[in-house]
Amino acid sequence: MLKKTLLVLLGVGCMHASQAQLLNKLKKLGKTNSTTTTTPASNTGGSFTESEAGSAIKEALAKGVANGIANLNKTDGFFGNDLYKLLLPPDAVKIGNTLRAVGLGPQVDQAILQINRSAEKAVGYAAPIFVNAIKQMTLTDALNLVKGGNNSATEFFKSKTTDQLKAAFNPVVKKSLDSTSATRYYTDIVNTYNKLPTTFNKANPNLQDYVTTMAVNALFDQIGKEEAAIRANPAARTTDLLKKVFGNIL
């Protein structure tokens, strides 16, 4: 019981990590990188070192993660957002439509609400998972992305880390689904559907994988928007490093 309580407290601590704390982790990483080389990043056309360019990309990604968590880890962060609101999994759309047709719409709506509440809760624990993935980017990887398009760093990060992030995030999502009763509400509507005399093909879509995928995609979308803003808008460059690197890209 004590062990379980400690784990919960640790999780809550991660969930409430502030943007400043998240950026500080990346700034420390940037300082470490800065000792590896002082070679000017001539291929970027700016007066900054290669390590500064690489650290700036990592900082931009971390800033996107922090802002994404702040935007999504709150009541209606998913449910009240038309872009991110989770409906039933694609394989369960027929379940929802069938139950609504027989007057069980409120049960479907309750399941959808709790699914979104679980996603809102789960993303609060994403910070250390994403920060660790950002740390794994090599200096060469990050440097090559400085002069990329609006979302080049985000897309690279996404392509390289999505599978690992999902694997790490999946158990967090499961706990969130269970704690918000989303699993129970969802299981109830699936079981109700399967018992209908008109149901010939039993259904049991994987809710956990679906919510994990949608939550990770939402965070990547937030990261991409932050990266685009940093590249295009000087006001979004909130640290000296971001101003120095992204303000000198030609």
N, C-alpha and C positions, 0 to 999 in steps of 0.2 A: 504493500500500500504506500509506504514511504517512498519507495523507488518510483512508483507511478506518479506520486505527487511532485517529486523533484523533476521528472521528465516534463510534466505539464508546465511547471514554473519556468523551466528552461525554454520551452516552446513559446510561452508568452513573452519571455524576454526577447527572443528573436523576432516575434511578431511586431513588437513595438520599437524595433530598431529605427532610429530616425535617419533622415536623409544625410545629415551631417556625419553620423556615425558610419554610414555606408561609404560616403565619399572619403572619410578619413582612412579607411582601410585601403582604398585604392591609391590615395595620396602617398601612404607609406610604401606601397608597392612601387609607385612611381619614383620615389626617392631612392629605393633600392636599385631600380633599373638605371637611374641616372648615373650610377657609378660605373656602369658597364661600358659606356662609350660617350664621347663628347664630339663625335663626328657630326658636322653640320649636315642636315637633311637636304642636301642640294637638290635632290630630285623632286622636292616639294616646292621649291622656289621661296622658302621662308627662312628666317634667321632663327632657327631652333635646332636642337640636336635630334638625332634619331631616337634617343631614349625619351626625350620630351614628346616627340610626335607619337610614339607608341603609348606612352602613359596617358596622353590626352585622349586617345581613342578609348582606352580602358575607362578613363574617368567619364567620358561621354556615355558609355554603356552603363556604368554604375549609376549615373545620374538618371538615366532612363528607367533603370530598375527601381530606384528609390521613388521616383515620381509615379511610376506605374503601380507600385504597391500602395502608395498613398491614395491614388485615385480609385483603386479596386477593392482595397481592404477596408471597406466601410459598408454600412447598410445601404443597399441599392447600388453599390459599386458595379454589380453585374445586373441585378434584377431591374434597376431603374435606368439602365443604359441600353438604348436600342441597338447599339453596335455590338455589345458584349453579352446581352441577356441570353442565358442558356434556356433552350426549349428542351423537349425530350430528345434523346439520341435519335439519329436518322432511322435506325432500325425499329424505333418504338413509336414513330409518328402514327402508324396505323393503330396502335394501342390507344393513343390519345383520342384519335378521331372516332374510333369505335365506342369508347366509353362515353364520350361527349354525346354521341348519338342516342345512347340509352339513358341519358340523364345523370351521368356520373362526372360531369364537367368539374364540379368543385373539388373532387378527389384528385383529378388530373392537375388542376391549378395549384393545389396544395403541394403536390409532388414537385412541380416546377419551381414553386417558390423556395422550397427547402433545398433543392438542387443548387439554386443560385446562392442561397445563404451559405451553403457549404463551400462554394467557390470563393465567395467573399472572405470567408474565414481562412481558407487554405492559403490564399496568396499572401497572407500576413506572415507566413513562415518561409517564404521563398527567398528572402534576402541572403542568408548565408549560402544557400544552394547556388544562387546566381553569382554571388561574389566569388565563390570558389571556382566556378566555371570561367569567369572573366580572368582570374589570376592565371589560368592555364594557357591563355593566349600567349604566343611567343612574341618577342619584340619585332621579329620579321613579319609575322602575320599582321600585327597592329600597324606597323609602319606602311605596309603596302596598301592599307585601307584609308590612309589620311586623305588622299586626293580622289577617293572614290565618289560615287553618286550619293544622293541624299541618305540612302539606307544601306550603303555598302557594308559598313561595319556590322550593323544589325543582322543583315542577311548572312554574312560570313559566320557570325557568332551563332546564329540560328542553325545553319547547316552543320556546323561542327559539334554543337552541344545538345541539340534537341533530345536525342535518344537518352543521353546521360541525365539530362534535367528531368525528363519524364520518369525515369527509373528512380531518381532520388525523391521526386515530388509525389509519386504515386502513394506511398504509405501515409504521407501527410494528408492527401486528399481523402483516403479511406477513413482516417480518424475524424476528419471534418464531416464527411458524409454521415458517419455514425453518430457524431455528437449533435448534429442538427436534425436527426431523425429522417434525413433525406433517404437513406437506404430503406428504412421501414416504409415510408410513404410510397416510394417507387416500387418496392417489392409488392406492396398491397395492390397497386393498380395493375401490375403485370399478372399477379395471381388472379385478380378479378377477371382480367381479359382472358386468361387461359381457361377459366372455368365457364366462359360463355359457350352455349351450345353451337354458336356459329364459328367458333374458333377451332380450326383444324390443324393449323401449324402453331405449336406452342412457341412462345417468345421469352427470351431472357437476355436482352442486350446488356453489355458490360457497362454499367454506369460509371464505375470508378475510372476506367480508361478514358471514357468520353469526357468526364469533368476534368481530368488531368490534362488532356490534350487541349481543351478549350481554354483552361486557365493559363497554361503555358503560352498558347497563341496570343491571348489577350495581353500578357506581359510583353511579349516580343513586339506586338503592335505599339504598345506604349513606348518601348525602347526606341523603335524606329521613328516615332514622332519626335521624341526628344533629340535624337541624332540629327534629324532634318532641321529642327529648330536651331540647334547649335551651329550647324553649317551655314544656315541662311540668315540668322538673326543675331547680331552682336549682343543684344540685350540678354539672350539666352546663355551667353558664355559667362557664367557666374564666378569663375575662378581665374586667377592670373594665368594658369597653365592653358586653360581653354582659350582665353583671349590671345595668348601668345602664339599658339599653334594655329588655331582656326582663323585668327585674324590676319595671318601672314600667308595663307594659301592663295596662290594666284589662279 
